[in-house]
Amino acid sequence: MKAPDGSTGEILQKNCEGLKVLIVDERSLIGCTTLGWMEYMCRCAVQKGLNASQSWGGLPVVIFLGDDVQLPPVLDTPVYKANSKSPAGMHGALVWKEFNEAVLLKTVVRQAEDQSYFKNVLGALREYKLTQDHATWLQKFQWGDLLKSHGQSFIDDMDENSLFVFPTHNEEWLHNKTKILKANERNPIAKVDAISHGSHAKGVSSENAKGLLPTVYLCIGCKVMLTTNLHVKFGLFNGSTGTVVEIIYPEGKTPKDCQPVCVMVKFQKYTGPPFVNHDVKIVPITPIKRKIDCFCYSCSITQIPLRLGWGTTIHRCQGMTIGEGESSRYIVINPGTRKFESLTPGALFVALSRAKTAGDDRTPPDFAWHPAVLVNQERLCHLV
């Protein structure tokens, strides 16, 4: 494991100035390799590396929050399955063994007290103990059943205002592609390519570029999702969804010439100071520059921190809350095949538990199964 040096090391140490407590959420997604690098970088950066011989650089408090039955790490080894062969992975396995206290939180906050049966179903799904009664209840939320029980107007509203979640990136892209091509009937599509800085930056994946995409497709009226935290306090966080109202280029320039100066996006959850007098929810999103994960520590890309937001993956929706008053009103779930659930334990639980309510006679549910999905007892009661 090599410590960052030069300007990269200086930036890391500056970012850690005054750091006293480290709190890490969504711990299930953090594997041995990631944990190993996190701890090692704290040794290099906290108090300018003066306590490099101490665990976490001498930080007095390190707290990890999360649920082990949610999604496992991607391309990494879970901390409870320490068989990694990389130096960082082996280091991470040792770091995990240093944690000696755990607190069990038993209060469910996302679903209210009146959602007792929904919470009961989620609890059973979390432990792979769904019964036939649970499966029968969940069948009520199939697309066709909701059409019969709530009518066409509700289905149209759900189709328009839902976040569709899929097991794979390809299915996510196909859904977003279909939606933006439909929007293209009214407005032209702008192709925004990232600007590469350095030999390792060209064609880098979004995972290695802090969420920035190599190419973003946008048009007026398209639904988009932020890919980074811009101002969490005002509702501009990674995963926030909005609608593009304008794409602004330098005078005399076109999408073929350069990136846009900014993209004006209407975020319903934005609570900060107004940028546009006639609509306080409209925010200018400008290109940002992000370092990429590479061996030289010096490459970066510049891109608009947006992606199409009609659909996303189950992995990306972990941590979201969906329902009345949230960035997305509904969630439509494509749980994938039983094989996907077996290879990705916790995926169905993560997707379904994003919803706040299953509805009742007076209020609609926050979730539905994708129209292409048939939900039955065989599918739900024998996931693994």
C-alpha positions as CSV (number, residue, x, y, z in Angstrom):
1,M,0.0,0.0,0.0
2,K,1.5,3.3,-1.1
3,A,0.7,6.6,0.6
4,P,-0.3,9.5,-1.6
5,D,2.4,12.1,-2.1
6,G,2.8,15.5,-3.6
7,S,-0.3,17.6,-4.1
8,T,-2.6,14.6,-3.7
9,G,-1.2,14.0,-0.2
10,E,-1.5,17.6,0.7
11,I,-5.1,17.8,-0.4
12,L,-6.0,14.7,1.6
13,Q,-4.3,16.1,4.7
14,K,-6.1,19.5,4.2
15,N,-9.5,17.7,3.9
16,C,-8.9,16.0,7.2
17,E,-7.9,19.1,9.1
18,G,-9.8,19.2,12.4
19,L,-11.3,15.8,11.9
20,K,-12.4,14.3,15.2
21,V,-15.1,11.8,14.4
22,L,-15.6,9.6,11.4
23,I,-19.1,8.3,10.7
24,V,-19.6,6.0,7.7
25,D,-23.1,5.0,6.5
26,E,-24.2,2.1,4.3
27,R,-21.6,-0.2,5.8
28,S,-22.8,-3.3,4.0
29,L,-21.4,-1.9,0.7
30,I,-17.9,-1.5,2.2
31,G,-15.6,-4.5,1.6
32,C,-12.2,-5.4,3.0
33,T,-10.2,-3.6,0.3
34,T,-12.2,-0.3,0.7
35,L,-12.0,-0.5,4.5
36,G,-8.3,-1.2,4.3
37,W,-7.7,1.9,2.2
38,M,-10.0,4.1,4.3
39,E,-8.1,3.2,7.5
40,Y,-4.7,3.6,5.8
41,M,-5.6,7.0,4.3
42,C,-6.6,8.2,7.7
43,R,-3.2,7.2,9.1
44,C,-1.6,9.3,6.2
45,A,-3.9,12.3,6.6
46,V,-5.2,12.8,10.1
47,Q,-3.1,15.4,12.0
48,K,-0.9,15.5,8.8
49,G,0.2,11.9,9.4
50,L,1.8,12.5,12.7
51,N,0.0,9.5,14.2
52,A,0.5,7.1,11.4
53,S,1.5,4.4,13.7
54,Q,-1.9,4.5,15.4
55,S,-5.1,2.9,14.1
56,W,-7.2,5.4,12.0
57,G,-4.4,7.9,12.5
58,G,-5.4,8.3,16.2
59,L,-9.1,9.3,15.6
60,P,-10.9,8.9,18.9
61,V,-14.3,7.9,17.4
62,V,-15.0,5.8,14.3
63,I,-18.6,4.7,13.8
64,F,-20.0,2.5,11.0
65,L,-23.7,2.4,10.4
66,G,-25.5,-0.2,8.3
67,D,-27.3,-3.5,7.9
68,D,-25.4,-6.6,6.8
69,V,-28.5,-8.1,5.1
70,Q,-28.6,-5.2,2.6
71,L,-26.5,-5.2,-0.6
72,P,-23.0,-6.6,-0.4
73,P,-19.9,-4.8,-1.7
74,V,-19.3,-4.7,-5.5
75,L,-16.0,-6.2,-6.7
76,D,-14.8,-6.5,-3.1
77,T,-14.9,-9.1,-0.3
78,P,-17.3,-8.6,2.6
79,V,-15.6,-7.8,5.8
80,Y,-17.1,-10.9,7.5
81,K,-15.6,-13.1,4.7
82,A,-11.9,-12.3,5.0
83,N,-10.4,-14.2,2.0
84,S,-9.0,-11.2,0.1
85,K,-5.5,-11.7,-1.3
86,S,-4.7,-8.0,-1.9
87,P,-2.6,-6.1,0.7
88,A,-5.4,-3.6,1.2
89,G,-8.0,-6.4,1.5
90,M,-5.9,-8.3,4.1
91,H,-5.3,-5.0,6.0
92,G,-9.1,-4.3,5.9
93,A,-9.9,-7.7,7.4
94,L,-7.6,-6.9,10.3
95,V,-9.1,-3.4,10.7
96,W,-12.6,-4.9,11.0
97,K,-11.5,-7.2,13.8
98,E,-10.5,-4.1,15.8
99,F,-14.1,-3.0,16.2
100,N,-15.3,-4.4,19.6
101,E,-18.7,-2.7,20.2
102,A,-22.0,-2.9,18.4
103,V,-25.3,-1.2,19.0
104,L,-28.5,-2.8,17.7
105,L,-31.2,-0.3,16.5
106,K,-34.7,-1.7,16.6
107,T,-36.9,1.3,15.7
108,V,-38.0,1.5,12.1
109,V,-38.4,5.2,11.1
110,R,-39.1,5.1,7.3
111,Q,-42.4,3.2,7.7
112,A,-44.8,4.7,10.2
113,E,-46.7,2.9,13.0
114,D,-49.8,2.4,10.9
115,Q,-47.7,0.4,8.4
116,S,-47.4,-2.6,10.8
117,Y,-48.2,-5.3,8.2
118,F,-45.8,-3.8,5.7
119,K,-43.1,-3.7,8.3
120,N,-43.9,-7.3,9.2
121,V,-43.4,-8.3,5.5
122,L,-40.2,-6.3,5.3
123,G,-38.9,-8.0,8.4
124,A,-39.7,-11.4,7.0
125,L,-38.1,-10.5,3.6
126,R,-35.0,-9.3,5.4
127,E,-34.4,-12.7,6.9
128,Y,-35.7,-14.7,3.9
129,K,-38.7,-15.9,5.9
130,L,-41.6,-14.8,3.7
131,T,-44.8,-16.9,4.0
132,Q,-47.4,-17.7,1.5
133,D,-49.7,-15.1,3.1
134,H,-46.9,-12.5,2.7
135,A,-46.5,-13.4,-1.0
136,T,-50.3,-13.2,-1.6
137,W,-50.3,-9.7,-0.1
138,L,-47.4,-8.6,-2.2
139,Q,-49.2,-9.8,-5.3
140,K,-51.7,-7.0,-4.8
141,F,-49.1,-4.5,-6.0
142,Q,-48.6,-5.9,-9.4
143,W,-49.2,-3.4,-12.2
144,G,-52.3,-5.1,-13.5
145,D,-53.8,-5.5,-10.0
146,L,-53.2,-1.8,-9.2
147,L,-54.9,-0.9,-12.4
148,K,-58.0,-2.8,-11.3
149,S,-58.0,-1.5,-7.7
150,H,-56.9,2.2,-8.3
151,G,-57.8,3.0,-11.9
152,Q,-56.0,4.3,-14.9
153,S,-55.4,7.8,-13.6
154,F,-53.4,6.3,-10.7
155,I,-51.4,4.1,-13.1
156,D,-50.7,7.1,-15.3
157,D,-49.5,9.2,-12.3
158,M,-47.3,6.3,-11.1
159,D,-45.8,5.9,-14.6
160,E,-45.0,9.6,-14.8
161,N,-43.7,10.2,-11.2
162,S,-42.0,6.9,-10.3
163,L,-38.4,6.0,-10.0
164,F,-38.0,2.7,-11.8
165,V,-35.3,0.4,-10.3
166,F,-33.7,-2.5,-12.1
167,P,-31.1,-5.2,-11.2
168,T,-28.7,-4.3,-14.0
169,H,-27.2,-1.2,-15.6
170,N,-28.3,-2.4,-19.1
171,E,-32.0,-2.6,-18.0
172,E,-31.6,0.8,-16.4
173,W,-30.2,2.3,-19.6
174,L,-32.9,0.7,-21.8
175,H,-35.6,2.3,-19.7
176,N,-33.9,5.7,-19.6
177,K,-33.2,5.5,-23.4
178,T,-36.9,4.8,-24.1
179,K,-37.9,7.7,-22.0
180,I,-35.5,10.3,-23.4
181,L,-36.3,9.2,-27.0
182,K,-39.9,9.9,-26.2
183,A,-38.9,13.3,-24.8
184,N,-36.9,13.9,-28.0
185,E,-40.2,14.1,-29.9
186,R,-40.5,17.6,-28.3
187,N,-36.9,18.7,-27.7
188,P,-33.5,17.9,-29.2
189,I,-31.1,15.7,-27.2
190,A,-27.7,17.2,-26.2
191,K,-24.7,14.8,-25.9
192,V,-22.3,16.0,-23.2
193,D,-18.9,14.3,-23.2
194,A,-16.6,14.5,-20.3
195,I,-13.4,16.5,-20.7
196,S,-10.4,14.3,-19.8
197,H,-7.3,15.6,-18.0
198,G,-4.4,13.1,-17.9
199,S,-3.6,9.8,-19.6
200,H,-5.8,7.6,-17.4
201,A,-8.9,9.8,-17.6
202,K,-10.3,8.9,-21.1
203,G,-13.1,6.4,-21.0
204,V,-12.9,6.0,-17.2
205,S,-16.0,4.5,-15.6
206,S,-18.3,6.5,-13.3
207,E,-17.3,4.2,-10.4
208,N,-13.7,5.5,-10.8
209,A,-14.7,9.1,-11.4
210,K,-16.7,9.9,-8.2
211,G,-20.0,9.3,-10.1
212,L,-19.3,11.4,-13.1
213,L,-20.3,9.8,-16.4
214,P,-18.1,9.6,-19.6
215,T,-21.2,10.8,-21.5
216,V,-24.4,12.4,-20.4
217,Y,-27.5,12.7,-22.6
218,L,-29.9,15.5,-21.8
219,C,-32.9,17.4,-23.2
220,I,-35.4,19.9,-21.9
221,G,-38.1,18.0,-20.0
222,C,-35.9,15.0,-19.1
223,K,-35.8,13.6,-15.6
224,V,-32.3,13.7,-14.1
225,M,-30.5,12.6,-11.0
226,L,-27.6,14.3,-9.2
227,T,-24.5,12.1,-9.0
228,T,-22.7,14.0,-6.2
229,N,-23.4,15.9,-3.1
230,L,-23.6,19.6,-4.0
231,H,-25.4,21.1,-0.9
232,V,-27.0,18.4,1.3
233,K,-28.5,21.0,3.6
234,F,-30.6,22.5,0.7
235,G,-31.6,19.1,-0.8
236,L,-28.9,18.9,-3.4
237,F,-27.5,15.5,-2.6
238,N,-26.4,12.4,-4.5
239,G,-29.6,10.8,-5.8
240,S,-31.8,13.9,-5.8
241,T,-34.1,14.0,-8.8
242,G,-35.3,16.9,-10.9
243,T,-36.4,18.0,-14.3
244,V,-34.2,19.9,-16.9
245,V,-35.8,23.2,-17.8
246,E,-33.0,24.7,-19.9
247,I,-29.5,23.8,-21.2
248,I,-27.3,26.9,-21.5
249,Y,-24.2,27.1,-23.8
250,P,-21.7,29.9,-24.4
251,E,-23.0,32.5,-26.9
252,G,-22.5,31.2,-30.4
253,K,-21.6,27.6,-29.3
254,T,-23.6,24.4,-29.9
255,P,-23.5,20.9,-28.1
256,K,-21.0,19.8,-30.8
257,D,-18.5,22.6,-29.7
258,C,-18.3,22.3,-26.0
259,Q,-20.0,21.4,-22.7
260,P,-22.9,23.6,-21.5
261,V,-22.1,26.4,-19.1
262,C,-24.9,25.1,-16.9
263,V,-28.0,23.0,-16.9
264,M,-31.0,24.5,-15.2
265,V,-32.8,21.8,-13.2
266,K,-36.0,22.1,-11.2
267,F,-35.6,20.2,-7.9
268,Q,-38.9,19.9,-6.0
269,K,-36.9,19.3,-2.7
270,Y,-34.6,22.3,-3.1
271,T,-34.8,24.6,-0.1
272,G,-31.9,27.0,-0.6
273,P,-31.7,30.6,-1.8
274,P,-33.4,31.3,-5.1
275,F,-31.4,31.5,-8.4
276,V,-34.4,32.3,-10.6
277,N,-37.0,34.8,-9.4
278,H,-40.0,33.2,-11.2
279,D,-39.3,29.7,-9.7
280,V,-37.3,29.2,-6.5
281,K,-36.9,25.5,-7.2
282,I,-34.7,25.9,-10.3
283,V,-31.0,25.5,-9.7
284,P,-28.1,25.9,-12.2
285,I,-25.9,22.7,-12.3
286,T,-22.4,23.5,-13.7
287,P,-19.7,21.1,-14.8
288,I,-17.4,20.0,-11.9
289,K,-13.9,18.5,-11.9
290,R,-13.2,15.3,-10.0
291,K,-10.0,13.3,-9.5
292,I,-10.2,9.7,-10.8
293,D,-8.9,6.6,-9.1
294,C,-5.7,5.9,-10.9
295,F,-2.1,5.0,-10.2
296,C,-0.6,8.5,-10.7
297,Y,-3.2,10.3,-8.5
298,S,-3.2,13.2,-10.9
299,C,-5.8,12.5,-13.6
300,S,-9.3,14.0,-13.5
301,I,-12.4,14.6,-15.6
302,T,-14.8,17.5,-15.9
303,Q,-18.5,16.7,-16.4
304,I,-22.0,17.8,-15.5
305,P,-22.8,15.8,-12.3
306,L,-26.1,14.5,-13.7
307,R,-27.5,11.2,-15.1
308,L,-30.9,10.4,-16.6
309,G,-33.2,9.8,-13.7
310,W,-36.3,7.9,-14.9
311,G,-34.6,4.6,-13.9
312,T,-31.7,3.5,-11.7
313,T,-30.2,0.3,-10.3
314,I,-31.2,-1.3,-7.1
315,H,-27.6,-0.8,-5.8
316,R,-27.9,3.0,-6.4
317,C,-31.2,3.3,-4.6
318,Q,-29.9,2.0,-1.3
319,G,-30.2,4.8,1.2
320,M,-33.1,6.5,-0.6
321,T,-36.5,7.2,0.8
322,I,-39.4,7.3,-1.6
323,G,-43.0,8.5,-1.1
324,E,-45.0,11.6,-0.5
325,G,-42.8,14.6,0.0
326,E,-39.6,12.9,-1.3
327,S,-37.6,13.4,-4.4
328,S,-39.5,10.5,-6.1
329,R,-43.2,10.0,-5.4
330,Y,-43.3,6.2,-6.2
331,I,-40.9,3.4,-6.8
332,V,-41.5,0.7,-9.5
333,I,-39.5,-2.4,-8.8
334,N,-38.0,-4.9,-11.2
335,P,-36.4,-7.4,-8.8
336,G,-34.7,-9.4,-11.5
337,T,-34.4,-13.2,-11.6
338,R,-34.0,-15.5,-8.7
339,K,-30.4,-16.0,-9.8
340,F,-29.8,-12.3,-9.4
341,E,-31.1,-12.4,-5.8
342,S,-29.0,-15.4,-5.1
343,L,-25.9,-13.6,-6.3
344,T,-26.9,-10.3,-4.8
345,P,-28.6,-11.1,-1.4
346,G,-30.6,-8.3,0.0
347,A,-31.5,-6.7,-3.3
348,L,-35.2,-7.2,-3.1
349,F,-35.4,-6.1,0.5
350,V,-33.4,-2.9,-0.3
351,A,-35.7,-2.0,-3.2
352,L,-39.0,-2.7,-1.4
353,S,-37.9,-1.0,1.9
354,R,-37.4,2.4,0.1
355,A,-41.2,2.9,0.1
356,K,-42.8,4.6,3.1
357,T,-46.3,3.2,2.8
358,A,-48.2,0.3,1.3
359,G,-51.3,2.6,1.2
360,D,-54.8,1.7,2.3
361,D,-58.4,2.3,1.2
362,R,-57.8,6.1,1.2
363,T,-54.2,6.5,0.2
364,P,-52.2,4.9,-2.7
365,P,-49.2,2.7,-2.2
366,D,-45.7,4.1,-2.7
367,F,-44.6,1.1,-4.7
368,A,-45.5,-1.3,-7.5
369,W,-43.9,-4.2,-9.3
370,H,-42.7,-3.5,-12.8
371,P,-45.3,-4.3,-15.5
372,A,-43.0,-6.9,-17.0
373,V,-42.7,-8.8,-13.7
374,L,-44.9,-11.7,-12.5
375,V,-44.8,-11.9,-8.8
376,N,-46.0,-15.2,-7.3
377,Q,-45.3,-17.4,-4.3
378,E,-42.7,-19.4,-6.0
379,R,-40.7,-16.2,-6.8
380,L,-41.0,-14.7,-3.4
381,C,-40.9,-17.6,-0.9
382,H,-37.9,-19.3,-2.4
383,L,-35.4,-16.5,-3.2
384,V,-32.3,-18.5,-2.4
